[in-house]
């Protein structure tokens, strides 16, 4: 087995998957201007995050049953198909549908690639290697907006989806040709019912959060029906898990305090990450009146802090342990989010960049610490499901985060525009230089003040989330050693 080649293939796959979650951020002004419908803005993010989140646990379980290579091949193939179709979309509705397909495939990439590293490297090597992987994930996740800005400014928004196709194909070739797996003698028992109930529960919850107050009133028959359906499918999910021979969500795995609290913190940090990466470019472009490349730069600094902290985290885990490493990471997250709360257009993109850097350091420390400690806490037979549980919770946090924060943004703007005759689609004009030029000064300032206030509400929520994450860290075991439950 050629581990260096497999490591490169894994890094390429992680880059392609993670960058796609955020690369559309700085492309969205151009996409919204071209395809229209700013009111569906959140769904371009939610569609990808929703499907990639709800399939993560299933893919993790399937990789334990049928092998990493087969499931990775299926997932990457769907991801590449969705990427191709997204670039060909001619309407916002079509783009959202294709993002669903793309997300279904992406759900396999992150947990399986991380698990492959856990399989082929010893516990002593994992802290260092997972630090590298966290760096790649961090760089790709937050450099996406910068890459998107460059592509939009040069060759067009379609290429924010097509740029990952060659990377995905190279990754697929590396895994298929060089990964050798032991023969799996375990009899497959897939919890399809539990998976279906989980997908329906989360899907309806996200739909309610995104469309509530827009497509239908919060106090309405539609809302009551959706809440009742969420409760019903939730109950059916837990009932299915109790009866399943091999449940998609292992209760035993979640009883481990390292896994439980690492996953809870990951849920919260997922909300923070998506809140910043999704809406900062719109603020920098529409309120600060900066070009897409500068908007992307304000997030690129996060990709500088993230890999530096990830590498440092690998060393800190061996010296001060999981708890202290995670605690320091959450302190940086709190610092960065509080800085965003106090951000104004007068402070300029430099303040936004410094805030992003602090958040990047926090994400680098926490993500590396959690993956290494979780994989060390379980056996090889549980590693795929345990790793997937952490990826699932971070993605779930991002999914609910973009839904909740998108709802807050839209409802804030609707209230602000209540007596003016402006609509959500009026914001489209702020997102391009030509659109701002066509506006009168009074209207421009009015719309900018509305967008600024709405985004400010989002950053207040992310700061509160950072406080919650810091408190949850105290649930992690305080012992210094990471643990080595086996190879």
MARGUNU-334803 format. One record per residue (C-alpha): residue in one letter; x negated, y, z negated. Coordinates in steps of 0.5 Angstrom, whole numbers, padded with zeros to 4 digits, always signed. Each point is the difference from the previous one (the first is absolute). Example, Ala and Ser with C-alpha at 12.3 -4.5 7.8 and 13.67 -1.06 7.14 Angstrom:
2
a-0025-0009-0016;s-0002+0007+0002;
end
This chain:
487
x+0000+0000+0000;x-0003+0007+0002;x+0002+0004-0006;x-0003+0007+0003;x+0004-0001+0006;x+0007-0002-0004;x-0002+0006-0004;x+0000+0005+0006;x+0006-0003+0003;x+0004+0001-0007;x-0002+0007+0000;x+0002+0002+0007;x+0007-0004-0002;x+0000+0005-0006;x-0001+0006+0003;x+0005-0001+0006;x+0005-0002-0005;x-0001+0006-0005;x-0001+0005+0005;x+0006-0001+0003;x+0004+0002-0006;x-0002+0007+0000;x-0003+0001+0007;x+0006+0003+0002;x+0000+0005-0006;x-0003+0006+0005;x+0003-0003+0006;x+0007+0001-0003;x+0001+0007+0002;x-0002-0002+0007;x+0005-0006+0000;x+0005+0004-0003;x-0001+0006+0005;x+0000-0005+0006;x+0006-0005-0002;x+0004+0004-0005;x+0004-0001-0006;x-0004+0002-0006;x+0005-0003-0005;x-0002-0007+0002;x-0008+0002-0002;x+0000-0004-0006;x+0003-0006+0004;x-0007+0000+0004;x-0004-0002-0006;x+0006-0004-0004;x+0001-0004+0006;x-0007-0003+0000;x-0001+0000-0008;x+0006-0003-0001;x-0001-0006+0005;x-0007-0001-0002;x+0002+0000-0008;x+0005-0005+0000;x-0004-0005+0004;x-0006+0001-0004;x+0002-0005-0005;x+0002-0005+0005;x-0006+0000+0004;x-0004-0001-0006;x+0004-0006-0002;x+0000-0003+0007;x-0008+0001+0000;x-0001-0004-0006;x+0005-0006+0004;x-0002+0001+0007;x-0007+0003+0000;x-0003+0007+0000;x-0002-0001+0008;x+0007-0002+0003;x+0004+0005-0004;x-0005+0006+0001;x+0001-0002+0008;x+0007+0001-0001;x+0000+0006-0003;x-0005+0004+0004;x+0003-0002+0006;x+0007+0003-0002;x-0004+0006-0003;x-0004+0001+0007;x+0007-0001+0004;x+0003+0006-0004;x-0005+0004+0001;x+0000+0000+0007;x+0008+0001+0000;x-0001+0006-0005;x-0004+0004+0005;x+0005-0002+0006;x+0006+0003-0004;x+0004+0005+0003;x+0005+0002-0006;x-0001+0001-0007;x+0005-0006-0001;x-0004-0005+0004;x-0007+0002-0003;x+0003-0001-0007;x+0003-0007+0003;x-0007-0002+0002;x-0003+0003-0006;x+0004-0006-0004;x-0003-0005+0005;x-0007+0003-0001;x+0001-0001-0008;x+0002-0007+0000;x-0007-0002+0003;x-0004+0005-0005;x+0003-0003-0006;x-0004-0006+0002;x-0007+0003+0001;x-0001+0004-0007;x+0001-0006-0005;x-0003-0006+0005;x-0006+0004+0002;x-0001+0002-0008;x+0001-0008-0002;x-0005-0002+0006;x-0005+0004-0004;x+0002-0003-0006;x-0001-0007+0003;x-0007+0000+0003;x-0004+0004-0005;x-0001-0002-0007;x+0003+0004-0006;x-0007+0004-0001;x+0000+0002+0007;x+0007+0002+0000;x-0001+0007-0004;x-0005+0002+0005;x+0004-0002+0006;x+0007+0002-0002;x-0003+0007-0001;x-0002+0000+0007;x+0007-0002+0002;x+0003+0005-0004;x-0004+0005+0003;x+0002-0002+0007;x+0007+0000-0002;x-0001+0007-0003;x-0003+0003+0005;x+0005-0003+0005;x+0006+0002-0004;x-0002+0007-0001;x-0004+0002+0006;x+0006-0002+0005;x+0003+0007+0000;x-0007+0003+0002;x-0001-0006+0005;x+0007+0002+0002;x-0001+0007+0001;x-0006-0001+0004;x+0004-0004+0005;x+0006+0004+0000;x-0004+0006+0002;x-0004-0004+0005;x+0004-0005+0004;x+0007-0001-0003;x+0004-0002-0006;x+0001-0007+0003;x-0007-0002-0001;x+0001+0000-0008;x+0003-0006+0001;x-0004-0003+0006;x-0007+0001-0003;x+0000-0006-0005;x+0002-0005+0006;x-0007-0001+0002;x-0002-0001-0008;x+0005-0004-0001;x-0002-0005+0005;x-0007+0000-0002;x+0002-0002-0007;x+0005-0005+0003;x-0006-0003+0004;x-0005+0000-0006;x+0005-0004-0005;x+0002-0005+0005;x-0006-0002+0002;x-0005+0000-0006;x+0005-0001-0006;x+0000-0007-0002;x+0005-0002-0006;x+0000-0007-0004;x+0006-0004+0002;x+0006+0001-0004;x+0004-0006-0002;x+0005+0004-0004;x+0007-0001+0002;x+0003+0006+0003;x+0006+0003-0004;x+0002+0007+0002;x+0005+0004-0004;x+0004+0003+0006;x+0006+0001-0004;x-0004+0004-0005;x-0004+0004+0005;x+0007+0002+0004;x+0003+0002-0007;x-0006+0005-0001;x+0000+0003+0007;x+0007+0002-0001;x-0001+0002-0007;x-0006+0005+0002;x+0003+0002+0007;x+0007+0002-0003;x-0004+0004-0005;x-0004+0004+0005;x+0006+0001+0004;x+0003+0003-0006;x-0005+0004-0002;x-0002+0003+0007;x+0007+0001+0003;x+0004+0002-0007;x+0002+0007+0000;x-0001+0001+0008;x+0004-0006+0003;x+0005+0000-0005;x+0001+0003-0007;x-0003-0003-0006;x+0007+0000-0003;x+0003-0004+0005;x+0003-0007+0001;x-0006-0001+0005;x-0005+0001-0006;x+0004-0005-0005;x+0001-0005+0005;x-0008+0000+0002;x-0001+0000-0008;x+0004-0006-0001;x-0003-0004+0006;x-0007+0002-0003;x+0002-0003-0007;x+0003-0006+0003;x-0006-0002+0005;x-0005+0002-0006;x+0004-0005-0005;x+0000-0005+0006;x-0007+0001+0001;x-0002-0002-0008;x+0005-0006+0001;x-0004-0002+0006;x-0007+0001-0004;x+0002-0005-0006;x+0003-0005+0005;x-0006+0000+0005;x-0005-0006+0000;x-0006+0006+0002;x+0003+0007-0001;x-0002+0005+0004;x-0001+0004-0006;x-0003-0004-0005;x+0002+0002-0007;x-0006-0004-0003;x-0005+0005+0004;x+0004+0006-0003;x-0001-0002-0007;x-0007+0001+0000;x-0001+0007-0003;x-0006+0002+0005;x+0005-0002+0006;x+0006+0003-0003;x-0003+0007-0002;x-0005+0001+0006;x+0006-0001+0005;x+0005+0005-0004;x-0006+0005+0000;x-0001-0002+0008;x+0008+0001+0001;x-0001+0007-0003;x-0007+0002+0004;x+0004-0002+0006;x+0005+0005-0001;x-0006+0005-0001;x-0003-0002+0006;x+0005+0001+0005;x+0003+0006-0003;x-0006+0004+0001;x-0002-0003+0007;x+0007+0000+0003;x+0001+0008-0002;x-0006+0003-0001;x-0002+0001+0008;x+0007+0003+0001;x-0001+0005-0006;x-0007+0002+0003;x+0003+0000+0007;x+0006+0004-0001;x-0001+0004-0006;x-0008+0001+0000;x+0001+0001+0008;x-0006-0004+0001;x-0001-0005+0006;x+0001-0008+0000;x-0008-0001-0001;x+0000+0005-0006;x+0006-0004-0003;x-0003-0006+0001;x-0007+0002-0003;x+0004+0001-0007;x+0001-0007+0000;x-0006-0002+0003;x-0004+0002-0007;x+0004-0005-0003;x-0003-0005+0004;x-0007+0002-0002;x+0002-0001-0008;x+0003-0006+0001;x-0006-0004+0003;x-0005+0003-0005;x+0005-0002-0006;x+0001-0007+0003;x-0007-0002+0000;x-0001+0003-0007;x+0006-0004-0002;x-0004-0006+0002;x-0005+0002-0005;x+0004+0002-0005;x+0004-0006-0001;x-0006-0004-0002;x-0003+0005-0005;x+0007+0004-0003;x+0005-0005+0002;x+0007+0000+0003;x+0004+0005-0005;x-0005+0005+0000;x-0002+0000+0007;x+0008+0001+0002;x+0001+0005-0006;x-0005+0005+0003;x+0003-0001+0007;x+0007+0002-0002;x-0003+0006-0004;x-0003+0002+0007;x+0007-0001+0003;x+0003+0004-0005;x-0005+0006+0001;x+0001-0001+0008;x+0008+0000-0001;x+0000+0006-0005;x-0004+0004+0005;x+0005-0001+0006;x+0005+0003-0005;x-0004+0006+0000;x-0001+0001+0007;x+0002+0006+0004;x-0001+0002+0007;x-0004+0006-0002;x-0005-0006-0003;x-0001-0002+0007;x-0002-0007+0002;x-0006-0001-0004;x+0004+0000-0006;x+0004-0006+0003;x-0006-0003+0002;x-0003+0000-0007;x+0006-0003-0003;x+0000-0006+0005;x-0007-0001-0002;x+0002-0001-0007;x+0006-0005+0002;x-0005-0004+0004;x-0005-0001-0005;x+0006-0002-0005;x+0003-0005+0006;x-0007-0003+0001;x-0001-0002-0007;x+0007-0003-0002;x+0001-0004+0007;x-0007-0003-0001;x+0001-0002-0007;x+0006-0003+0001;x-0001-0004+0006;x-0006-0003-0004;x+0003-0001-0006;x+0006-0003+0003;x-0004-0005+0004;x-0004-0002-0006;x+0006-0001-0004;x+0003-0006+0004;x-0002-0007+0003;x-0001+0000+0008;x+0007-0003+0001;x+0003+0006-0003;x-0005+0005+0003;x+0004+0002+0006;x+0007+0001-0004;x-0004+0004-0005;x-0004+0004+0005;x+0007+0001+0004;x+0003+0002-0007;x-0004+0006-0001;x+0000+0002+0008;x+0008+0000-0001;x+0000+0004-0006;x-0004+0006+0003;x+0004-0001+0007;x+0006+0000-0004;x-0002+0006-0003;x-0002+0004+0006;x+0007-0003+0003;x+0004+0003-0006;x-0004+0006+0000;x+0001+0002+0007;x+0007-0001-0001;x+0001+0004-0006;x-0005+0005+0002;x+0003+0001+0007;x+0007+0000-0003;x-0002+0006-0005;x-0003+0003+0006;x+0006+0000+0004;x+0005+0002-0006;x-0005+0006-0002;x+0000+0002+0007;x+0008-0001+0001;x+0001+0004-0007;x-0005+0006+0002;x+0004+0000+0007;x+0007+0000-0002;x+0002+0007+0001;x-0005+0002+0006;x+0003-0005+0006;x-0007-0003+0000;x-0001-0008+0001;x-0005-0005-0002;x-0002+0000+0007;x-0002+0008+0000;x-0006-0003-0004;x-0002-0003+0007;x-0002+0007+0002;x-0005+0001-0006;x-0004-0006+0002;x-0003+0003+0007;x-0004+0007+0001;x+0005+0001+0006;x+0006-0001-0004;x-0002+0005-0006;x-0002+0005+0006;x+0007+0000+0002;x+0003+0001-0006;x+0001+0007-0003;x-0004+0002-0006;x+0006+0000-0005;x+0002-0007+0002;x-0007-0003+0000;x-0001+0002-0007;x+0007-0002-0002;x-0001-0007+0003;x-0007+0000-0003;x+0002+0001-0007;x+0005-0005+0001;x-0005-0005+0002;x-0005+0002-0005;x+0005-0001-0006;x+0003-0007+0002;x-0007-0002+0001;x-0002+0003-0007;x+0006-0005-0003;x-0004-0006+0003;x-0006+0002-0003;x+0003+0001-0007;x+0003-0007+0001;x-0007-0003+0002;x-0003+0003-0007;x+0005-0003-0004;x-0001-0007+0003;x-0008+0001-0001;x+0002+0001-0008;x+0004-0006+0000;x-0006-0004+0004;x-0005+0002-0006;x+0005-0002-0005;x+0001-0007+0003;x-0007-0001+0001;x+0000-0001-0008;x+0003-0006+0001;x-0006-0004+0003;x-0004-0004-0004;x-0006+0004-0003;x-0005-0006+0000;x-0006+0002+0004;x-0001-0006+0005;x+0004+0000+0006;x+0001-0008-0001;x-0002-0006+0005;x+0006-0004+0001;x-0003-0004+0005;x-0003+0000+0007;
end
